[in-house]
Amino acid sequence: MCFFAPVVLRLQTYADASNITLQPLTKQYCQTMLNHPHIQAWQQSALTETRIIEEDEAGEIMSIAGVLANNHSF
């Protein structure tokens, strides 16, 4: 399994928002990616961004339980 950074960030966000527990290997992979200095710099840069593009806003957070996970785990 190989994800790239945006997928790891989305997986982390949606799993947290939906109260889904990632399997240990998936969680370890995500943490390895999130610990990479370039990913951390990218996240820090994003936090300083002030422009909002309304059409890109997600609106209400929806659960991914039952969509990407059958039993609340990956």
N, C-alpha and C positions, 0 to 999 in steps of 0.2 A: 504494500500500500504506500502510495506517495502523494501527499497533498502539497500544494504550494501555499504560501502565506495567507492570501485572502480566504482560502477555504478553511485553514486552521483557525483564523480569527472568527469567522462566521460560526464554525462548529462550537468554539468556546462560548461565544455569545448566546447562541440559540440553546445549547445544552444547559447553560446556567439559567436562562430565562424560563426554560421549560422544565427545570428540575430533573434533568436526565443525567444519569451517572454514566460517564464514559468508561469503557473497559480499560483496564490498566495499561495495555500496550498502546491504545489510542491516546490515552491521557499522557503517557510518557512521550509519545511522538509529538503531540501538540506542545508539551512543555519544552521539549528540545528546540522546536522551532521558535517558540516565544522567547527563549533565552538567547537566541542568536543576536549579536550586537546590531546587525543591520535591521532586523525586525524591530528591535527595541527603539532604534533611532527613528524608524518609520512611524512607529506608534507615537513617539514623543512629538514628532513633526505634526502628526494628525491632530494632536491635542491643542496645538497652537492655531489651527485653522479656524477662521471665523466666518468664512463664507458659507451660507446655507443655500442649497439648491432645492427649492420646494418640491419639485417633481421627483426628486430622488429620496425624499423622506418616506420612511416605511409606514408611518402611522402607528396603528395598534400592533403590539407584539402578539404573534400567534404561536401556539405551542406546536412543536414538531413531533410530539408524542403521537404515535400511530401513523405518522407520515414517513419518517426516517427510522423509526424505532418501534418495534412491536412490544417490547417488554421493558421500556424505559432504560435501555442500555445499548451501547454500540459495541 
